[in-house]
Amino acid sequence: MSAQKVMATVPKPLEGTRVLSFVNALAGPVATALMGDLGAEVIDIEEPNGRSRRGRADYAPLPGVPDWPWNRIGSENRRSKLNLTLDVGQPEGREVFLELVSHCDIMIENFSPRVLTNLGIAYDDLIQVKPDIILISMPAFGKTGPYKDRTSYGPGIDAMSGLGQLTGYPDRGPGKPGPVLNDYNAGALASFSALTALLHRRRTGKGQYIEVPMLEAEVHLIADALIDAQFNGRDRMRDGNRHLSMAPHAVYPCAHEDRWIAIACRDDEEFRRLADAIGRADLVDDPRYTTTLARKQNEESLDQEISRWSSMQEHVEAQDLLQRHGVPAGAVLDMKELVESPHFAARNLFQTVLNPEVGVVKHMRAPWNFSRTPTPVTRPAGAFGEHNDYVLRDLLGMSDERVEALERLEVIARVPLFVTESQDVEASRSAQEITQ
């Protein structure tokens, strides 16, 4: 029985599926965390020098446990995975990696195109040991085409996808949409494609290689603007919080600093409800606002009217008032308000799991609910090298002598290998360079 099944309290949809997670940054970890949430046994590969011994610690250690700060860092996308330290760049590490592939159903990676080839673990190498393996790659621009060797982080993808051009206000330059939108979007699509390939393999017995380029994944988010350009010849530009056809449609200031409420009305009836709710029934009879077209043409003055009311209101109270009147509205919540939200508490969005080194830790569950096969978070983030013995000895059947030899060669590690601050900085730089 796998370590994942021991932890689970109820059967999950992907139990019995094993995923090899060879990922970095954020998009890849998101993809494999989602699959772990669904019950797959995800084995996450981490370099023996992948963490700093002197690194930031987000939690205090429990009494009586080793004070290892490298295991007490933020770990949202390390949840639901086993942790194996392995230097795939060494010949012995590559050998172990390929042995592990032979026991897996899916592998997910999000390095730049040349990395797997340089390491000798490209798709052609994998199918020699596991002919029906499903390999998911998440390069920035794809593995063919004139941009295939280029490197990028999120802001570059946002810019080249066209989403940056649409994000921001008319009197300012392009903006970055959200914190890490492209990573979470690509991660979700990668996990979806992996499940689709798994179904195909069950029908045909054949695995396959799938690319999920982050750029192409994000271009899909602006499909309506692309269609508008193709069919109507319009180059849509930044328009702040406004909508092409709805009015009002904006974020309005509330009482107290940096408190806001979003309000949107799609038709005359919703606007009438808004006017009633804010005590301005006169707005409905104002010729400037009697129809959606009129409201769009006079949107600036309409926003001023609504702002006069909203600026005197508490943002959550205003939200509740408008919702009672049937007006689509939402208070802009900060992070503290999100964590303490009674709605999310009732929905059990933030679930607690026991981390042996720091105690109870909150994780966000996956954003779905299965009626027959629930998928609660059942495994905290794996400690550094925590599952080396399970993977190497139990799964791969290695002898004590071979495991000890791998440790001597620093192919695997129980604690991070670098110990000085300068070495830690250099290790971090090298880890970033290999992904470029």
N, C-alpha and C positions, 0 to 999 in steps of 0.2 A: 504493500500500500504506500502511495506517495506521501511525502510530508504535507503536501497541500490537502490531501483528503483527511489526514489526521486532524488538521485544524478546522475543517469545515464542519458545521453543525447540521446543514441541510444540503442535499444534492444541488449542484449548480449546473447550468446548461452546458458548459465546456469541460466538465470533469472528465478525465481520461485523455484530454488533449494536452500535449506538452509543447511549449513555445520557448525558443531560444532568443533571448533579448540581447542583441549586440548593438547598443544604442548610446547616444550621447545627447547633450543639450536638453531639449524639451520635447520636441515633436515625437521622437522615437519612444522615450519613456512614457508619454501619454498613451501611445498606442498599446504598449505592452501592459500598462497598468489597467487599462480597460479590459483587456483579455484576461488578466488575472482576476479582476472583479467578477468576471463571468465564470470563473472556476477553473480556467486553464492553469496548469502548473507551469509557471513562467520562471525560467532560470536566467537571471540577469548577470551578464558578464561585466566585471569591473576590473580595471587594471590594478595590479598590486601597488602601484604608486598613485592610485586614483583619488585618494583623499589625503588631506593634510593632517598630520598629528597635532599641529598647532592651530587647526582650523576653528572657526566660530562654532560655539556650542549654543543651541537654542533652548535646551532644557537642562535642568539640574539633574545630576545622577541620583539614583535611589541609594539609600543607605545600604552599605554592605556589598555594592557591586563595583567593579572596576571603573575608575574615572577615565573613560575613553571618550574624549570630546568628538572624535571623528564619527562616532555612532549617535551623537545627540544633535544632529543637524536637521533642518526642515526636510521633510521626507514625503510630501504628498504624493509625488509620482514614483516613489520607490515602494509604495504599498503593494500588497498582494503579489510579491515576488520573492523568490529565493535568491540569495546572493552567493555568487562564485567568483573569487578573484582568479584571474588568469591572464598571463601575458601572451597573447596570441602571436606577437611578433617574434618570439623565440621558436625554434623548430619543435621543441618539446611541447610548447603551448599550442602550436598549430595542430600537432598530432592529437592532443587532448580535445581540442575544439572539434575536429572532424569526428572523433569518436562520439562526442556528445551529439553532433548533428544526426548521427545514425539512430539516435534514440528519440529524436524530436519530430514533430509534425510540421511545425512552422518556424521559420526564422525571420526576424524583423531587424533591419539595420537602417540607419539614417546618416551614414558617412558620405563624404564626397565620392564621386565615381571611381577614382583610382585606388581607394583604400583597400577594398576587398581584393582587387587584383594584385596589389602589392603584397598583401599578406598571404596570397595563395589560397583564398577561401571564396573565390567568386562562384557563381552559380554552377559553372561547369565542374568545379572541384567538388561542390556539395553533392551533386547528383551521382558522383562516383561512389559515394558512401551511403547515400539515401536517395534512390532514384525518384521517389514520389514526394520529396521535400517541397514545401511551399516557401518560397523566398519573397519577402516584401522589402523593397528598397524605397527609401524616401529621400532622394537627392533634391537639392534645391531647384535645379532646372531640368532634370532628366539626364539620362545617360547617353543620349544622342543629341544631335543638333549643334549649332554653333556656340551655344552657351554652356555645353555640358561640363566643361572644366572650370567654369567660373565658381567663385565662392560667394556666400551671402549669409547674413543673419536676417532676422525678422524685418527690420526696416527696409532692407533692399528688396525683399519679396513683396512687401506692401506697396513699394513704389512701382515696381515693374508689373505688378498685377493690375494696375489701374485703380486699386482701392484707395491708395494714398491720394490720388488726384481728386477723388470724390469726397474725401474726408477733410472737414474744416469749414471755415467761414468764407464768404465771398471776397472779403477784403484782406484775406491773409493767404499765405502759401499752403501747399498741401500739408496734411497732418498725418500722424501715425495713428491708425485705428486701434484703440484698445491696447492693453499691455502685451499680450502674446496671442492674438487672435489666430494668426496663421499656423502656429504650432499646434494649438488645440484642434483646429479644423483639420489639418493634415493628419494628426494622430487619430482622430475619430474615423476619417476616411480609410486610413491604413488598416485599422482593426476591422472595419466593415469589409474591405476587400479580402482580408485574410479569411474571414468567415465564409465569404462567397466561394473562395477557392477551396476551402475545406469541404463544402457541400459538393462542389464539382468533383473533388477527388473521391468522395464516397460513392458517387455515381459511376465514375470512369476508372478509378484506380490510379489516376495520373495527377501528379503535382504540377506546379508551374511557377514561373517567375513573374512577379508583378511590380511595376513601378508606380509610385504615387508621388510625382514631383510636387513639391510644395508650391511652386509658382502656378502650375496648372490647377491645383486644388483651390487656390485662392481666386483665380480668375472666375471660377464658377460662382463666387459670391456676388459678382457684379453683372450677372446675366441680363438683368432688365436694362441696365445702361448700355450694354453691348448691342442688344436688340434695337434699342432706341436709335443708336448710332447707325446701325446697318439699314434699318427700314425707313427712318425719318431724317437721317443725316444730321441729327443733333448731337453735339459733343457736350454731354452733361458735365456740369461743373459743380464745385462746392456750393452748398446752400445751407450750411449750418444744420440746425435741427428742423428745418422746414421740409415739407413733403411736396411732391409734384402736383397733387390734387387736393389733399386735405387742408382745411383751415378752420380753426386753429390747429397747429401742429408744432409744438415747441416745448422748451424747458423754461419754466418761469421761476423768478426768484421768490423765496418765502422769507418769513421772519427769521432773524438771526443770520449770522455770517455763514456763507457757503451752504445754505439750505435751499433746495429746489424741488419743483414738482413738474413732471412731464404730463402734458394734456394733449389729446388728439381727438378730433371730431370728424367723422367721415361723412356726415350728411346733416341736413337741416334739423332733423329730430334730435340728434345728439347735441347739436349746438343749442337748441331750445332748452334741453335739460341742463346744459352748462349755465346758460343765462339765468335760469330759475335758481340753480344751486348757489350762485354767487350773488343773488339778489339784484340782478341786472336784466330783468325781463324786457326792459326798453331796448336792449341791443337787438332783439329779434325783429323789431319793427324799424330799426335803423336801415335806410336804403343801402348803406355801405356793407351790410352784413346779412341781408335777407336770403341770399343764395350762396352756394359754395363758390361759384365763380366770383361773385362780388366780394366775398370774404378774402379770396386769394388776391384780388386786385387791391384790397385795402388791408393787407395782412399786418403791415407795420403798426397802423393805428389800432387794430384789433388786439395785437400783442400788448400794446400799452394799456388798453382797457383791462385786460386780464391781469396784467402785472400789478396794477393798482390794488386789485383784490388780493392776489396771491402774496404780495409782499407783507401783508398784515396777518398771514396765516402760518400756523405751524405746519411743516410739510407733511407729516403723517396724518394729522387731523384733517388737512385739506384733501388729502388722498381719500380718506375714509368717507368724507362728506360727498365728494364727487362720485365715488363708486356707489354710494347709496342712491344717488340720483341717476345711475345708469350711464355715467360719463367715463370713458376709458381714461384713467389717470393713475400715475404711480409716483410715489415719493422717491427722490434720488437718495438711496441709502449709502452710508459710508460702511467701511468694513466692520466696524464694531456693531453697527445696527444690523448688518447681515447676520453676523454670528449669533446675535441675541434675538433675531426675528422670531416671533411666536408662530408664524406660518411655517418656517423651516423647522422649528422644534416639533410642531405637530406632524410634519412630513418626515421627520427623522432624517433630514439631509446630512447632518453632522453626526457621525457615529463614532463611538469610542472603542478602541482596541487597546490591549495591554502590551506595552513595549517593556521587555524584561529589564532594560537598563534605566528607563526614565519614568515608568509607570503608565498611567492611562493617557492616551493621546487621541485627539479628535482627528478624524479624516472625513472628507466628503465622500459619501457613497456615489456610485455611478448614477447618472441622471436618467434612470429608468426604474420601473417596478414590474416584476414578473409575478403573476398571480400564482403560478404553480411551482416555479423554481426561483425563489427569492435569491438575490445576490448581495447580501450585506457584506461590508468590509470585514473580513475574518483574519487577515494577516497584516501585522504592522510592517514597516520597512525593515528589510533584512539588515542586520548588522554586518560590518565589513568581514567578509569571509565566513559568515555564520554557517553557510550550508556547503562549505567545501567538502566536509566528510560525507554528507549525504550524496552529493553529486559524484564525487570521485570514488568513494568506497562502495556505497550501496548501489548507485545507479550504474556506474561504469565497472564496478567490480575490481578496482585497483588494489594491489597489495600495499601493506604498510610501507614496504621498502620503496615502492615507486612513488607514493605520496611524499615520503620524506625526501626523496631525491628531487622532486619538483620543488619542494620548499627550499632546499639547499641552493638550487639554481635560480631561485626567486621567480620561478614561473607562476607560483601561487604564493599567497601570504596570509597570515592570520591578523597582522596589523599593518598599517600603511608603511611602505618601505622607507620613505624619505623622512628624516628626523629634524633637519635644520630648517630655519625659515627661508634661507636663500635657496636650498634645494626644493623646498615646497613651491616657491615662486616659479622656479625653472620647470618643475614637474607640471605645474598648472599650465605654463606656456606651451610645453610640449604636447600636452593632452589636447589643447585647443588647435595646435598646428596640424595634428594628424587628421582632424575632422575637416580641414579646409580643402 
